[in-house]
Amino acid sequence: MTRRQNGMTLIELMIVIIVLGIIVAVGIPSYRGYIMRANRVDATSALLRLAANQERFYMQNNTYASNAQLAAALPAGLGIPGTDHGYYNLGIAAAAGGLVVGYTASATVVVGESQGSDADCWVYTLSETGLRAATTQGAVDNTAICWQ
């Protein structure tokens, strides 16, 4: 008389565990990379909004906004206190001279947030001429990848 086996053997169970381990080992880093790329929109959208507000200020005052004109720290004085999710710090560097004839807005990764490990797109910049740039944590130009 043969005995019928119920359930799984230990070898079958170990094979299932190994396959699941391989799937998780491949899936988690891919997912993390996808989330980092998706969060880069936080910087680009904030810079584009800041540029639009600077242009609006320019149309009304014939000069770009500076700290003295707004009596508030930029970019909060333009109505943009920061990025939507807080992954980046915003800043504006005005061109030198009496009238503010140009600016360069920047968004830098906040260290300690989830984007802090995104070394590929560390600093985004946008000038009054629409010139976009992005650099890695090591200050290497990575504009083509970051401003997609």
Secondary structure, 3 states (H helix, E strand, C coil): CCCCCCCCCHHHHHHHHHHHHHHHHHHHHHHHHHHHHHHCHHHHHHHHHHHHHHHHHHHHHCCCCCHHHHCCCCCHHHCCCCCCCCCEEEEEEECCCCCCCCEEEEEEECCCCHHHHCCCCCEEEEECCCCEEEECCCCCECHHHHCC
